[in-house]
Amino acid sequence: MKKGLLAAALCIFLAISPVAFADQNNYGCGLGSMVIDNNESLVSQTFAATLNGCFANQLFGMSSGTSNCDKPDSIVYNEKINIFVADNMDNLASDIAKGQGEYLDTLATLMEVPADQRPVLYSKLQNNFTAIYPSDQVTHTDVLRNIEAIL
């Protein structure tokens, strides 16, 4: 009985919640947006959102820039770069100070900097080390914002 009530409540919620946002593309990017392709009816938007949710493809699309999703323009909002810098602040600082190293190579790879352009990047970051790491209290988000400002 409880499963039936839960299923009914879920169906009602899925059917009613998009009503408040009619005439908008509320399903975002992902497989649903590719299948529906700008149809703004309630049924179409609900189907697109359900398709995105069932296949969990929006996350992949957002991180890869596929499935009608845009990749973040800013490195500060790139989750992989955020996690890497947060986990490797000291090692990255050391590599930036030296102008070379595996942590700097990994950062360049995550930032999708072509191999032939990396020496220029490394030199620019090394020359601006004190602007990137202005104090011992700097956070990984500050570091990323500082790098972005320099680039």
Disulfide bonds with the S-S distance in Angstrom:
Cys29-Cys69 1.89
